[in-house]
Amino acid sequence: MTRPPTNPDVDDIADRAKHADAAGTQLLAEVSFRLAELAGTGALDPDESMCLQSVLQAIGQELYYGTLCAVRDGGTPDHTWSETDNTYSDGRQVITRTTTESESVDASWPHNRFLLGTLATDEFPLSAICYIAPIKDPTDDRAPRQCDADRLAHLRGR
């Protein structure tokens, strides 16, 4: 049996893994916030919301291990992981965060008691607008992921 061709460009592989982790983590955060909102408004049982959020947390861990951990050099010092994981091979940041309001918006969100704090919700908090930079690849026609400011404003207001 012939092995399928693989990408020989390790920087491209790492950049794609970093982008996939960021985009997937952002989606997990969005779903977590929505589940908390549904529980907080009585549209979903709070225990079911927490159960589903714990499943999302497990998905997030698998995503992390299958992307960032898979491409990170084993010799990378632990204290530099956040910076190296958020930097493409050309030096650009993968995720750029702009705080739009005081971080107290996160603490005062009325549905917080229904939110299971996870890496995803910490990486993409309600108090920030996050932009995921595209991979520099002329053949990649995917639009960059960006939090929908109107949707976030809707969540903040509830």
Legacy VTK file of the C-alpha trace (Angstrom):
# vtk DataFile Version 3.0
C-alpha trace
ASCII
DATASET POLYDATA
POINTS 158 float
0.000 0.000 0.000
1.333 3.417 -0.966
1.452 6.124 1.679
-0.569 9.222 0.808
1.450 12.368 0.124
1.983 14.631 3.119
2.746 18.305 3.468
6.539 18.671 3.805
6.260 22.311 5.018
6.352 22.080 8.827
5.651 25.808 9.253
2.513 25.478 7.122
1.412 22.469 9.170
1.942 24.357 12.439
0.192 27.491 11.140
-2.824 25.452 10.027
-2.966 23.701 13.405
-2.816 27.040 15.247
-5.568 28.485 13.071
-7.759 25.386 13.486
-7.321 25.450 17.261
-8.248 29.149 17.460
-11.293 28.837 15.190
-12.527 25.690 16.940
-11.986 27.155 20.405
-13.899 30.286 19.432
-16.846 28.174 18.272
-16.777 26.210 21.541
-16.866 29.474 23.521
-19.811 30.758 21.508
-21.792 27.574 22.147
-20.870 27.615 25.863
-22.113 31.184 26.263
-25.320 30.315 24.410
-25.946 27.252 26.587
-25.480 29.384 29.707
-27.865 31.985 28.321
-30.479 29.324 27.547
-30.176 27.933 31.082
-30.311 31.425 32.561
-33.519 32.274 30.708
-35.160 28.952 31.585
-35.120 27.647 28.014
-32.780 24.792 28.983
-32.425 22.812 32.183
-29.365 24.177 34.064
-28.022 20.681 34.787
-28.314 19.754 31.115
-26.536 22.981 30.171
-23.638 22.163 32.512
-23.491 18.606 31.205
-23.335 19.810 27.597
-20.711 22.417 28.500
-18.549 19.725 30.098
-18.766 17.784 26.820
-17.667 20.939 24.991
-14.761 21.236 27.434
-13.678 17.681 26.591
-13.940 18.463 22.875
-11.774 21.539 23.472
-9.113 19.452 25.199
-9.024 16.978 22.318
-8.834 19.848 19.834
-5.900 21.320 21.786
-4.028 18.015 21.989
-4.625 17.284 18.304
-3.497 20.702 17.098
-1.225 22.844 19.273
0.289 20.026 21.309
0.841 17.970 18.155
2.947 20.658 16.482
4.674 22.269 19.468
8.367 21.470 19.838
8.755 19.305 22.921
11.587 21.541 24.106
9.413 24.662 24.236
9.480 26.001 27.814
6.042 25.834 29.468
6.023 29.541 30.318
6.234 30.468 26.601
3.375 28.264 25.350
0.781 31.058 25.267
3.009 33.270 23.143
4.316 30.565 20.815
0.873 28.993 20.373
-0.506 32.415 19.363
2.210 33.211 16.803
2.268 32.120 13.178
5.588 31.129 11.630
5.830 34.568 9.953
5.542 36.338 13.334
1.901 37.453 13.118
-0.463 36.856 16.013
-3.059 34.141 15.474
-5.637 35.816 17.749
-5.796 39.548 18.360
-8.016 40.598 21.257
-9.448 44.048 21.782
-11.145 44.668 25.088
-14.330 46.566 24.365
-15.490 47.093 27.900
-14.339 46.578 31.413
-13.688 42.966 32.262
-16.419 43.442 34.842
-18.889 42.787 32.002
-17.789 39.172 32.185
-18.214 39.086 35.969
-21.602 40.823 35.875
-23.109 38.829 33.010
-26.456 37.649 34.407
-26.004 34.055 33.218
-22.560 33.488 34.771
-23.869 31.044 37.333
-24.861 28.797 34.424
-21.476 29.054 32.692
-18.847 26.380 33.170
-15.599 28.331 32.959
-13.402 26.709 30.336
-10.303 27.478 28.346
-12.576 28.424 25.441
-14.580 31.009 27.404
-11.361 32.357 28.933
-9.734 32.674 25.482
-12.796 34.370 23.971
-14.457 36.363 26.793
-17.546 38.503 26.307
-15.530 41.631 27.157
-13.339 41.287 24.057
-13.635 41.337 20.315
-11.340 38.664 18.959
-9.960 38.461 15.445
-8.381 35.284 14.120
-5.837 36.136 11.438
-6.030 34.086 8.276
-3.282 31.691 7.349
-1.036 33.277 4.741
-1.920 31.002 1.887
-3.206 32.296 -1.438
-5.105 29.036 -2.003
-7.033 29.342 1.289
-10.305 31.078 0.451
-11.877 30.704 3.905
-12.971 33.955 5.492
-11.246 34.802 8.769
-13.295 34.039 11.882
-14.366 37.072 13.815
-16.767 37.314 16.706
-20.020 38.872 15.609
-20.118 42.124 17.596
-23.937 42.299 17.378
-24.291 38.753 18.718
-21.888 39.522 21.556
-23.730 42.723 22.376
-26.922 40.668 22.501
-25.334 38.243 24.985
-23.896 41.055 27.112
-27.298 42.694 27.364
-29.069 39.626 28.693
LINES 1 159
158 0 1 2 3 4 5 6 7 8 9 10 11 12 13 14 15 16 17 18 19 20 21 22 23 24 25 26 27 28 29 30 31 32 33 34 35 36 37 38 39 40 41 42 43 44 45 46 47 48 49 50 51 52 53 54 55 56 57 58 59 60 61 62 63 64 65 66 67 68 69 70 71 72 73 74 75 76 77 78 79 80 81 82 83 84 85 86 87 88 89 90 91 92 93 94 95 96 97 98 99 100 101 102 103 104 105 106 107 108 109 110 111 112 113 114 115 116 117 118 119 120 121 122 123 124 125 126 127 128 129 130 131 132 133 134 135 136 137 138 139 140 141 142 143 144 145 146 147 148 149 150 151 152 153 154 155 156 157
